[in-house]
Amino acid sequence: MKKGLTHYGDDGFSLYIRKAFIKAMGYTDDALSRPIIGIANTYSGYNACHATIPQIVEAVKRGVMLAGGLPIEFPTISLHESFAFPTSMFLRNLMSMDTEEMIKAQPMDAVVLVGGCDKTVPALLMGAASANVPAIVEVTGPMLTGTHHGERIGACTDCRRFWAKYRGGEIDADEVEELTNQLVPTAGTCGVMGTASTMALMTEAMGMMLPGGAAIPATYADRPRQAEQTGARAVAMAAENLSPDQVMTPAAIRNALRVLHAIGGSTNAIIHTTAIAGRLGIPVDLQEFDALGRDIPVLVDLKPSGRYYMEDLYRAGGLAPILRRLADHLELDALTVTGRTLGEEIEGMAAEYPQDVVRPLDDPIHPGGGIAVLTGNLAPDGAIIKQAAAAPELLVHEGRALVFSSMADLAARIDAPDLDVAADDILVMQNAGPLGAPGMPESGYLPIPRKLAEQGVKDMIRLSDARMSGTAFGSIILHVAPEAAAGGPLALVRTGDRIRLDVPNRRLDLLIDDDELAARRAAWMPPAPHQGAERGYLNLFLESVTQAPEGCDFDFLKAR
Ligand code: FES
């Protein structure tokens, strides 16, 4: 209770008045003498991924009290992917600031971070890293699958697959309406290897979650049981003063990135991990990330790269079989929130049993790294491609660029019957990055032009400075940096230019000569300012956001 007293100019008075107010919540002196465990509660009526949080918080509280602590929950911003205009990424840093400042402003000896949907776990970890109070994560867990006309389905890879069918004229609007009853059949996070699942598994791998917690479905009884244990562990962490900087070390961050490759995880996780690590002064280099993946195959057979769903991964043992297979690649002395090392946790994991969701090392889904990092004159600071989810025949490809200058331009023209486009063209979208969109939305999954979709074209190379949902799939190049709105070479591409992609050699090049590129650069004009950019959070965002290779964090939030 004495931590971070409000400044009234008299600390004795500050403590006295604080006690008076907290006692109005019904606490006794005995309760107030216990270690205080804050619980960051990200429940919101808009957020189905967090619908079970009241039950989880109750279980965390039970665990805290069983261990002799006093749980006190507090609200933070809640972000759901479909309820965040203009995009949840625009608000991730705001949520991280809220989390950091509320942890620092209120007295707590440790904090349990309860989140789940894509941006919430990164934001909670970013805030907790900066606050550096002992912290442990409890995720809400994945949703279960539904059925549609006898077919097993789940958000959100199947959302996109059925929408592509609708665009191609294979299903009608009535069936689309019917699908909305089954694509998200329960509370919980998206049930495929999207960003939420990826970040949950990486959080467990980096040691910020109790072992076994990442894959438990939201609606299973195991979930509140795990939450209870998390609450109890938080009390012990408070006594040990086991702070985030002791757990999220460079080795732990590298372990998480290795797991990202092995699970065929979301491309968004690179940006989030870079931002989390940046809060602790740990640089994440894209080339190092690519090198980490060269000898780590994709092992997990989950959509969008594979066949299964998160509930299947849970039945297959969750992260345990993945860590066991990767053990030779991991830095096993990394400390976890249990106070034991990752190596000790792997040794203590339940014995292996037959399953086919996590493949053996010698029979992977993809032989080397889920995500490849590209560079070249089109992306001097890097770009990425989720090679495990791309058409193999397109990984080396040269084609004609068809350029859209913005998301609005794309929406206006992509379905035009007279669009001059062929299946071997490369679709290019500009001005959808952190500054350009703004907020770097998940618009990098450019739709196949309707006239090609109707001819049965399912994939083609698409390229932008935007992000893509982890639930999406295809031959899609993302996070091109510097972005077009910052004057990157992407801004200089014109329809008809030739572009060459060579994933095995990690190259992305615009095939025009340097003089022509220089002439275009000299003539380049930045896009018009965004409406409302002169004030408020948008102003702060545009003044402070960094590019994708730096995690899109605000420059002033990174560790100095
Ligand atoms: Fe929340 Fe997918 S929308 S995890």
Residues whose N, C-alpha, C, O or C-beta is under 5 A from the ligand:
A	BS01	FES	C49 E81 G116 C117 D118 T189 C190 A196
